[in-house]
């Protein structure tokens, strides 16, 4: 199940990405080094470098990208009309901890559940 944890203004995309990377989230999968984006149709897209992933994300070319903290810990970031963060398999405490860490870095956002 996917849970949306944050909605921010699109202008915050670079600030959010900087905060997530400072917290250890990276474009590359920690084991395979693959970088994954998603099209607006939900198709997986292989991206060739962190720089390409950054451009893909900030230009809102597709639906978004995956970021990784560990092989079994990922989140999905979308910088379209509304900047959104989704993540799977996190406990409520882990979600709260990530939200607190982002707020500590000056980000302001609304939190909602996608009903999952």
Secondary structure, 3 states (H helix, E strand, C coil): CEEEEEEEEHHHHHHHHHHHHHCCCECCCCCCCCEEEECCCCCEEEECCHHHHHHHHHCCCCCEEEEEEECCEEEEEEECCEEEEEEECCCHHHHHHHHHHHHHCCCCCECCCCCC
